[in-house]
Amino acid sequence: MAVTDPTSHIDVGLAAGLPDRMDTRRNEARTVPSRTSPPSRSTVAFACLPASRTGDSMPTPPTERIFSSGDLPLLSLPGADGLITCQWTHETVGLSAPLEEGGDAIAERRRAQVGFVLVEPAWLVRAAAERVRAPGIDAIVLHAHASPPGRSALALAFASHLRNVLRRPAGGVDPALGSNVVTSGLRPDLRGFGDLVRVPHLVTITDGTGAVADTIVWEIMTGDQFDAWLDGAPRPDQRAIEAHLPGLLRLRGLQRLGRLDHRRAGALVDMLGDGPLTTRLIHRFPRVVLPLAAAA
């Protein structure tokens, strides 16, 4: 039995300013019939307002999304493997405007229904593939009990970023499912799932000291979603990309700081413009990016 307790729930606290000062220029999205009823859920409000930027040492590209601790939902997770499920709704709220503007400002708040389903470790991927089709599910995060809770919280925050900002339903994909996402803070094991692809997203984070760093959040796509996301580009060598992840993270940091050598990386600099180095660009142009990552 894959799901050992379909009714367990998760305690979630208020996440101030969760993803919505985000990149709207990039777009990027899996599935199977549901077997179990949706879990009971608690509610968390995700305010769609600019997240505070606590300490970039240099100006960053305007489209880069930097996640701070204030962006992460406060998850109280059981010491077990399972799936974090999430559905977002939207509502309009009135906020006090600055005195010089006068009146009330109107903003949008996203409220998320978040649940947790206990699943045997060997069934995590299959259960996620099935549940992402269930009514009322927008995103799923694979959570391993050995994973630090902060990794799963970041994966949920990034799922919101993908689901509500970056994703557009791909041609040939059911519109009801085209923007649903499955993410994981740790690299998922897809052995035995030939139609699934794991995609390592480069994600920028900052802490209370103002230090900025890059990390990986994984997304699981179907083959059809992966091909649509590539937008006509041939499938790259995923093993090569994963082998270059340390260099790709360094390359992203160098590009943010304006320290790429234009003589060697001129083509990449021109391709990026003012935007950050994204996973989608890496997958579409690996011959341009991977040699630079190897030398970073």
Secondary structure by P-SEA (a helix, b strand, c coil): cccccccbbbbbccccccccccccccccccccccccccccbbbbbbbccccccccccccccccbbbbccccccccccccbbbbbbbbbbbbbbbcccccccccbbbbbbbbbbcbbbbbcccaaaaaaaaacccccccbbbbbbccccaaaaaaaaaaaaaaacccccccccccccccccbbbbcccccccccccbbbbbbbbbbbccccccbbbbbbbbbcaaaaaaaaccccccaaaaaaaaaaaaaaaaaaaaaccccccccaaaaaaaccccccaaaaaacccccaaaaaac
